[in-house]
Amino acid sequence: MILRSWIAPDELPDEMAISAVTLAELSAGPHEVRPDTEQDVYFEAAERARRLDVLQRAEHEFDPIPFDAVAGLGQLLTVVTVTRPEVPNERQGAPIREPRATDR
């Protein structure tokens, strides 16, 4: 999300939007904050509050652009599979491949 307070108003686009996928990713952010005992990069409570602030601002300021659930899921799985094939993840579902004649 653009930190609009750091950018001159005349440099901002006329219209801004957020996709439903991006909003979902922002929603996951506060849950991904690691405890202070596992990292020393940030203070857990402050980081969670910062991520919640970004999420709440996005939810308040934008109506998310919807996406087709089936197409969107396929595209997301493709990105995950292509960018991180070495990381097994049961939530990824079946591997993406070309359809076979037997699939019909």
Summary of the structure (lengths in Angstrom):
residues: 104
radius of gyration: 18.3
end to end distance: 41.7
largest distance: 57.0
contacts: 178
relative contact order: 0.12
helix: 59%
strand: 2%
